[in-house]
Amino acid sequence: LGSEPMLCNGNAGEWWSYNMAVGAYAYGSEPRLGAIACWDDYNHYSGHVAVVEEIHEDTVTISESHWGGSYFYVAEMSKDGSDYLSGRRFLGYIYIDEEYDEMEF
């Protein structure tokens, strides 16, 4: 991403709710290049995040790693994240290149 996002340093599942609480970045359900895709374990604490690398007609290519991991890999998922990470809830995308107050509703 080129720089560390202004999000919590806690577990990945906290990124979504933390961003909403502090209003750092715009967010939504549509993928955008460079956005952070977020999942949690239905608890807003533990979860997973990935970076949107490519957007296709019906799918999204993401890059991801794991806590303590030493490499990144790519995967493909549906745009709504419903077919990825079984047992985790897809929350949406954080648009780290767009500040919250610039978001249009």
N, C-alpha and C positions, 0 to 999 in steps of 0.2 A: 504493500500500500504506500510505501514511501515515508510514512511517519506513524507514530503511535496514535491511535484514536483517543479522543477524550472520553473514554468509557472506564468503567470500574476495572480494577485489577483482580477482581474476584473470579468466581466460577463463571463459565460461559453462560449458564442459564440466567445469570443476573444482568447481563448486558442489556437485554430488552427493557426490563422494568427500570433499571438504573437510568437508561437513556430517557425513558418517558418521565421519570421523576425529576431529572435535572434539566430536561429540555435542551440537550446538547445538539442533537441532529434530527432532521426530518426522518420520518419512517412511514412504511406502508406495506402493501401486499404485492406490489408490482416489482419485479426484479429490475435492477439497473446495474450497469457495469461498475465494479468496484464496491458495490453495496455489501453489507455484512448480513448474511442469512443467519437467523437465530432460531434455536430450538431450546426447549427446556424439558425437564422430566415431570411436568405438571406440578412444579413447585416453585417456580421463579428463582431457583437456586442453582441446581446442577443442570447441565445441558451441553450444548455444542454450538459453535459458530463456524462459518466458512465465508469465503470471499467469492463474489460473483465474477467469473472470468469471461464468460461468453453467454449471450442470450440467443436462443434459436426460436423457431416458431412455437414449439410446445414444451421445450426443455431449457434448462439452464446448466451450464458447466460451472462447477465450483472448484476452488482449491481449498484444501483443509489439512490439518495436522491433528495431533492429539496432545493433551497436556504432557509435557515432558518429552514429546516426540522430537526426533532429530531430522525429520524430512516432511515435505509436503507432497500431496498427491492430488490428482484431479478425479472428479466423479461427475456424473450427470444425474439430474433429478427433474421432476416436473416443476413448473413455475410456482406452483402453490406448495411445494415441499411435502406433499402428502404421501409420496411414494419413497421417501428417504428417511432413514433412521427410525425404524420400527420401534414403537414404544415411547417415542418422544413426540412432543407437541411442537409443530412448526408455528412460530409466532409472527414471522414476517421479516422484512428487510429494513436495516438501518442505512440511511443514505449519508455516509460520512463526508461527502463532499458538499452537503447542503445543510446549512444551519437551520435549526428548528424554526426560528422566526421568519424564515423565508418560505416556509412550507405553505402551500395554498390548499385550502379545504374546500 
